[in-house]
Amino acid sequence: MRAVLRPPVGVIGLGAMGGAMSSNLLKAGFEVRGFDIAAAQRAALRRAGGKAVSSIAGLKAPVIITSLPSAAALHDVSNTLKGRCVVVETSTLPIEDKEKARDTLKRKGITLLDCPLSGTGAQAKVKDLVVFGSGDRKAFQSISPVLNGFSRAQYYLGAFGNGSRMKFVANLLVAIHNVSAAEAFVLGMKAGLPAKTIFEVIENSAGSSRMFQVRGPQMVKGRYDGPGIAVELFQKDMKIIGEFAARIGAPTALFNASAAIYNAAIAQGHGKDDTASVCAVLESLAKLRR
């Protein structure tokens, strides 16, 4: 039996990201109390050694992490939570919705921090996440042990919302680099180079990127299932980024061009596959058969 060495941490949303964070927090010695609307996710937490609760209202912990699919889910959480705590909001959502949730929780004496994450579900499993933190500085400093329990690096970026702004910057690069990696693989394979050789050589060259390294193995295999991020979910993030960029008047020509490839991935039935499946889209356009 695992000895509880640290205070309890609540986790709301036990999907690919929330489930992985919970697992790593358990390994780090925290008691994890979690909620998800899906019974299967609650059962998975119990199997991992955590304590699942049947409702948000029943979740009591000094620090609560939220990993949610939509703004509506965040508002539901903020309207339901009770008791003083620090909420670490890790989802990619419009800043306006996070500000609304912050204000709702503040009236109850609850502090909400805007702390989106850089990394995929697969990276979350091995603690390869980076936290973009913003909001109350003292509250952020107070949760440092919790952040260390599931991430490899944390950055405090100042005023509430700056975490999300940095996440938009990061995901803009992710969107572009992912498509550029796929384009490079297809160019090389169309020219007769083996996919495995392309990966081994480019990974160690000036042309590499983190997305090439993370998603390259999937592109080599032509297999796009697994705990990454589904195209249909990533499109939600891309919509948020596109609207934010348009609102502040920032040009995003490459980002906009990459969006067409993700749209094609949806149209070709890859909506629930990892975003590395854009490689399959470009292979189809190139009439490339492995």
DAPE-V25646 format. One record per residue. N is the residue number from 0. RES is the residue in one small letter. PHI is phi in whole degrees, -180 to 180 (none if undefined). Layout:
N,RES,PHI
N,RES,PHI
This chain:
0,m,none
1,r,-77
2,a,-75
3,v,-84
4,l,-106
5,r,-133
6,p,-64
7,p,-68
8,v,-124
9,g,-93
10,v,-132
11,i,-111
12,g,103
13,l,-112
14,g,-76
15,a,-57
16,m,-80
17,g,-63
18,g,-66
19,a,-68
20,m,-62
21,s,-61
22,s,-60
23,n,-71
24,l,-65
25,l,-61
26,k,-64
27,a,-82
28,g,100
29,f,-87
30,e,-80
31,v,-111
32,r,-114
33,g,-129
34,f,-137
35,d,-149
36,i,-69
37,a,-90
38,a,-61
39,a,-63
40,q,-72
41,r,-66
42,a,-65
43,a,-64
44,l,-64
45,r,-62
46,r,-63
47,a,-79
48,g,110
49,g,-91
50,k,-115
51,a,-90
52,v,-112
53,s,-90
54,s,-156
55,i,-63
56,a,-61
57,g,-88
58,l,-93
59,k,-123
60,a,-165
61,p,-69
62,v,-129
63,i,-127
64,i,-99
65,t,-114
66,s,-133
67,l,-122
68,p,-87
69,s,-157
70,a,-65
71,a,-60
72,a,-65
73,l,-63
74,h,-67
75,d,-63
76,v,-64
77,s,-66
78,n,-76
79,t,-100
80,l,-60
81,k,-138
82,g,91
83,r,-67
84,c,-167
85,v,-109
86,v,-103
87,v,-101
88,e,-90
89,t,-104
90,s,-76
91,t,-97
92,l,-142
93,p,-58
94,i,-60
95,e,-60
96,d,-71
97,k,-67
98,e,-64
99,k,-63
100,a,-65
101,r,-57
102,d,-68
103,t,-61
104,l,-71
105,k,-60
106,r,-65
107,k,-100
108,g,82
109,i,-107
110,t,-96
111,l,-105
112,l,-107
113,d,-91
114,c,-136
115,p,-64
116,l,-117
117,s,-104
118,g,143
119,t,-94
120,g,-61
121,a,-65
122,q,-68
123,a,-61
124,k,-59
125,v,-108
126,k,63
127,d,-93
128,l,-118
129,v,-120
130,v,-97
131,f,-102
132,g,-95
133,s,-155
134,g,121
135,d,-58
136,r,-64
137,k,-63
138,a,-64
139,f,-63
140,q,-64
141,s,-69
142,i,-98
143,s,-53
144,p,-60
145,v,-68
146,l,-62
147,n,-64
148,g,-73
149,f,-133
150,s,-135
151,r,-96
152,a,-156
153,q,-138
154,y,-125
155,y,-93
156,l,-112
157,g,98
158,a,-57
159,f,-51
160,g,104
161,n,-67
162,g,-62
163,s,-67
164,r,-60
165,m,-68
166,k,-63
167,f,-64
168,v,-60
169,a,-64
170,n,-74
171,l,-60
172,l,-66
173,v,-58
174,a,-59
175,i,-72
176,h,-65
177,n,-64
178,v,-68
179,s,-66
180,a,-64
181,a,-63
182,e,-61
183,a,-66
184,f,-60
185,v,-66
186,l,-59
187,g,-64
188,m,-68
189,k,-64
190,a,-84
191,g,102
192,l,-88
193,p,-66
194,a,-58
195,k,-63
196,t,-68
197,i,-57
198,f,-63
199,e,-62
200,v,-80
201,i,-69
202,e,-57
203,n,-104
204,s,-120
205,a,-67
206,g,-85
207,s,-73
208,s,-147
209,r,-64
210,m,-69
211,f,-61
212,q,-71
213,v,-77
214,r,-101
215,g,-56
216,p,-59
217,q,-68
218,m,-67
219,v,-63
220,k,-80
221,g,69
222,r,-120
223,y,-125
224,d,-91
225,g,113
226,p,-85
227,g,-97
228,i,-135
229,a,-69
230,v,-57
231,e,-64
232,l,-76
233,f,-66
234,q,-62
235,k,-61
236,d,-64
237,m,-64
238,k,-63
239,i,-61
240,i,-65
241,g,-61
242,e,-67
243,f,-64
244,a,-63
245,a,-64
246,r,-66
247,i,-96
248,g,77
249,a,-97
250,p,-71
251,t,-138
252,a,-60
253,l,-67
254,f,-61
255,n,-64
256,a,-66
257,s,-67
258,a,-59
259,a,-63
260,i,-72
261,y,-66
262,n,-62
263,a,-66
264,a,-61
265,i,-61
266,a,-63
267,q,-92
268,g,90
269,h,-101
270,g,-56
271,k,-96
272,d,-84
273,d,-63
274,t,-62
275,a,-61
276,s,-66
277,v,-60
278,c,-63
279,a,-64
280,v,-63
281,l,-71
282,e,-61
283,s,-64
284,l,-64
285,a,-85
286,k,54
287,l,-99
288,r,-118
289,r,-84
